[in-house]
Amino acid sequence: MLAKVVYHKLADPDHKKLRTLYQDGVLKHVNNGYCSLLEPKSISGGQFAEWITGRNPATYVAVHYLKLIDFTFGPNWSLDRVSATGQRGLVGPADGPTWDSVQLQVVYRHPDTREAAFDIHTNWVTPDNFPGYVEQEVQFRFDNAVWSAHQRKRGVELTVENRTPGELKNTPNYHYNGTFLEPWGDRSQRGYGIEVIERFFQEAAFVEFDGPSEQRNQRLAQMRALTYNDITADRNCVAIVQSLEAILARAAAGNPGCLVKVNGSAGGLALYEPGNAKPLVLYEGRV
C-alpha cells in the first residue's frame, strides 16, 4: 500500500521559492520569524460553530504555518520546545476550554546549536468586515536576509545583503515565472500549487502501471522513498499540535505558563508546569 499525506501549499510558488532560496544557500541560517492569521467572527460563529466547542484556532490554522516552517527550513535541525498561551471569553466562557486566540511559540535547534524561534498568532474572533477578510502576514529573518509577505499587499518582499535589488528583486512575483526546487526533489519552472495533486496521481500510477508487475515492489519502494509527502514527514507538526493542546488544556484548568520539552531526558514530549519539577510525559518515544 502507498499512503501519502501532503499539504498542497508546499507547491505554492511563493513557498516553493522560499524553500529553493534557503536550500540553495541564498538565504542563510533562519533565526526567527512570525506568522499571523486573523479569522473574522463570522467564521467562528458560522461555519465552525457546530464543532468549535473545546477547540482552538492554532490546531486548525497555525498547523499550516507549522508544516511550511518545518518543511521549508528542515530537515537538518531538531524540534526543541513548544510553549503557548491564549485568550478566551468571546467564542465560549472565559474560564472554559474554547479559545478565541492563541499565541504559539516553537523553537528549533540547528546543528551548530543556534536556535530558531517562530511565533505564530491566530484568532477567529477578528471584527467582521476587517480589511482583507482573512488577514495573513508572515516574516522570516536570516543571517543575511529578510523575507516577508502580507495578504493585503498581495505579494512577497525580499531583502538579501549585496544581492537585492540588482541580482534579486525586492518584490518578486513567482506565480507567472519562477524556477523552483520541487518538494519531491526535481527542479522545474512552473506556476501554482495545484500540481501537488497531479503529482500524487503520477506517483500512484507509476507504482501500478509503469512497468512489469513483478517490478511493482521496486517502484513502490522508490515512491515511498519520497519523504516530502510521507507520513513520517509530519512527526514534528503532530508533536507541536499535541504539545499545544496539552498546554492549553492545562491553562484552561487553571495552570497557565506550561512548556513542553522535546526529546529531553524525560521523554519525547514532556510537559512542565510552573512550580512543579516533575514533568508529565505526553509521549515517551523519540519525536
C-alpha positions in Angstrom: 0.0 0.0 0.0 1.2 3.5 -0.8 -0.2 6.1 1.8 0.6 9.8 1.3 -0.4 12.9 3.2 0.7 16.3 1.8 -0.3 20.0 2.3 -0.9 21.5 -1.1 0.7 24.8 -0.2 4.1 23.1 -0.3 3.8 23.6 -4.0 2.6 27.2 -3.9 5.1 29.3 -6.0 6.0 31.7 -3.2 6.5 28.9 -0.7 8.5 26.8 -3.2 10.7 29.8 -4.0 11.3 30.5 -0.3 12.5 26.9 0.2 14.5 27.0 -3.0 16.4 30.1 -1.9 17.0 28.6 1.5 18.1 25.2 0.3 20.4 26.8 -2.3 22.1 28.9 0.4 20.9 32.3 -0.9 19.1 32.8 2.4 21.5 31.8 5.2 20.5 30.3 8.6 17.0 31.1 9.6 16.9 32.7 13.0 13.4 33.6 13.8 10.0 34.6 12.3 6.4 35.2 13.0 3.1 34.3 11.3 -0.2 35.9 12.0 -3.7 34.9 10.8 -6.9 36.7 11.8 -10.2 35.0 11.0 -13.4 37.1 11.3 -16.1 36.4 13.9 -18.5 35.3 11.2 -16.3 32.2 10.6 -16.2 31.0 14.3 -19.8 31.9 14.7 -21.0 30.4 11.4 -19.3 27.5 9.6 -17.2 26.5 12.6 -19.9 26.8 15.2 -21.1 23.2 15.2 -17.7 21.8 16.3 -15.9 24.8 17.8 -16.6 23.9 21.5 -13.3 22.8 23.2 -11.3 23.8 20.2 -8.6 26.4 19.5 -7.6 28.3 16.3 -4.0 27.2 16.4 -4.8 23.5 15.9 -6.8 24.3 12.8 -4.9 27.3 11.4 -1.4 27.6 12.8 -0.8 24.0 11.7 -0.5 25.2 8.1 2.4 27.5 9.1 4.0 24.7 11.2 4.1 22.4 8.2 5.6 25.1 5.9 8.3 26.1 8.5 9.2 22.5 9.3 9.5 21.5 5.6 11.0 24.7 4.2 13.8 25.1 6.7 14.4 21.5 7.7 15.3 18.7 7.9 18.8 19.4 9.3 17.5 20.7 12.7 15.7 19.3 15.7 12.5 20.4 17.4 13.4 21.7 20.9 10.4 23.1 22.8 6.9 24.4 22.5 5.0 27.0 24.5 1.7 28.7 24.1 -0.9 31.0 25.7 -4.2 32.4 24.6 -7.4 34.3 25.3 -11.0 33.2 26.0 -14.3 34.7 26.5 -15.9 35.5 23.1 -16.5 32.2 21.5 -17.0 30.5 24.9 -16.8 31.2 28.6 -13.6 33.0 29.8 -12.8 30.0 32.1 -13.8 27.3 29.6 -11.9 25.1 27.1 -12.7 27.1 23.9 -10.1 29.6 22.8 -10.6 32.9 20.9 -7.0 33.3 20.0 -3.7 31.5 20.6 0.0 32.7 20.7 2.2 29.7 20.0 6.0 29.7 20.1 8.0 26.8 18.6 11.8 26.6 19.0 14.1 24.5 16.8 17.8 23.9 17.3 20.3 24.0 14.4 23.2 21.5 14.1 25.5 24.4 15.2 23.4 24.6 18.4 22.0 28.0 17.5 18.2 28.3 18.0 15.4 29.4 15.6 12.2 30.6 17.2 8.8 31.1 15.4 5.9 32.9 16.9 2.5 32.0 15.4 -0.5 34.1 16.4 -4.0 33.0 15.3 -7.5 34.0 16.2 -11.0 33.5 14.8 -12.7 36.5 16.6 -11.5 39.4 14.5 -14.2 42.0 13.9 -16.3 41.3 10.8 -15.6 43.5 7.8 -11.9 43.9 8.7 -9.9 44.7 5.6 -8.7 41.6 3.9 -11.5 39.5 5.5 -9.0 36.7 6.5 -5.8 38.6 7.3 -2.4 36.9 7.0 1.1 38.2 7.5 4.5 36.3 7.8 8.1 37.3 8.1 11.3 35.2 8.4 14.7 36.6 9.3 18.0 35.1 8.3 21.7 35.9 8.9 21.7 37.8 5.6 18.1 38.4 4.6 14.5 39.2 5.5 11.6 37.5 3.7 8.1 38.8 4.3 4.6 38.5 2.8 1.3 40.3 3.6 -2.1 39.2 2.3 -3.4 42.7 1.6 -0.2 43.7 -0.1 -0.7 40.7 -2.3 3.0 39.8 -2.6 6.4 39.0 -1.2 9.1 41.4 -0.2 12.7 40.1 -0.1 16.0 41.7 1.1 19.3 39.9 0.7 22.5 41.6 1.5 24.5 42.5 -1.6 22.1 40.8 -3.9 18.9 42.9 -3.9 17.6 45.0 -5.7 20.0 44.2 -8.6 20.5 40.4 -8.9 17.4 39.6 -7.0 14.2 41.7 -6.9 12.8 43.2 -3.7 9.2 42.4 -4.8 9.4 39.3 -6.8 6.4 37.6 -8.5 6.8 33.8 -8.7 3.3 33.0 -9.8 3.9 33.5 -13.5 7.6 32.8 -13.9 9.9 31.1 -11.4 12.5 28.4 -11.1 11.9 26.0 -8.2 13.2 23.1 -6.2 10.0 21.0 -6.0 9.1 19.3 -2.7 9.8 15.9 -4.3 13.4 17.0 -5.3 13.0 17.9 -9.0 13.9 21.3 -10.5 11.2 23.0 -12.5 9.8 26.2 -13.9 6.1 26.4 -13.4 3.1 28.0 -11.6 0.5 27.4 -8.9 0.5 24.7 -6.2 -2.3 22.6 -7.8 0.4 20.4 -9.3 0.9 18.7 -5.9 -2.4 16.9 -6.5 -1.4 16.0 -10.1 1.9 14.7 -8.6 0.1 12.3 -6.3 -1.7 10.6 -9.2 1.6 10.4 -11.1 3.2 8.6 -8.1 0.3 6.2 -7.7 0.1 5.5 -11.4 3.9 4.9 -11.6 3.6 2.2 -8.9 0.7 0.4 -10.6 1.3 0.8 -14.3 4.8 2.0 -15.2 6.4 -1.4 -15.8 6.1 -5.2 -15.3 4.0 -6.3 -12.4 7.0 -8.3 -11.0 8.8 -5.0 -10.5 6.0 -3.3 -8.6 7.8 -3.6 -5.3 10.8 -1.8 -6.6 8.6 1.0 -7.9 6.7 1.1 -4.6 9.9 1.4 -2.7 11.0 4.3 -5.0 7.8 6.3 -4.3 7.9 5.5 -0.6 11.4 7.0 -0.5 10.0 10.4 -1.4 9.8 11.9 2.1 8.0 15.2 1.3 4.6 13.5 1.5 5.4 10.5 3.6 3.5 10.1 6.9 6.8 10.4 8.9 7.3 13.9 7.4 4.6 15.2 9.8 6.1 14.0 13.1 7.2 17.5 14.2 3.9 19.0 13.2 1.9 16.4 15.1 4.2 16.8 18.1 3.7 20.5 18.1 0.0 20.3 18.0 -0.1 17.6 20.7 2.0 19.8 22.9 -0.1 22.9 22.1 -3.3 21.2 23.0 -1.9 19.8 26.3 -0.6 23.3 27.2 -3.9 24.9 26.5 -5.8 22.2 28.4 -3.6 23.0 31.5 -4.2 26.7 31.1 -8.0 26.1 30.9 -7.7 24.1 34.1 -6.0 27.0 35.9 -2.4 26.2 35.3 -1.1 28.6 32.6 2.5 29.0 31.5 3.4 25.4 30.8 6.2 24.4 28.4 6.8 21.2 26.5 10.4 20.0 26.1 11.1 17.8 23.1 13.4 14.8 23.1 14.7 15.6 26.6 15.7 13.3 29.4 12.1 12.7 30.4 10.9 11.6 27.0 9.9 12.7 23.6 7.3 15.2 24.8 7.5 16.3 28.5 5.2 19.0 29.8 6.5 21.1 32.7 4.1 23.1 34.9 5.4 26.2 36.7 6.5 25.3 40.2 6.5 21.5 39.5 9.8 19.9 38.8 8.2 16.5 37.8 7.1 16.6 34.1 4.0 15.0 32.6 5.2 12.8 29.8 2.9 13.2 26.8 4.9 10.9 24.5 7.7 8.6 25.6 9.3 7.7 22.3 11.6 10.0 20.4 9.9 12.6 18.2 
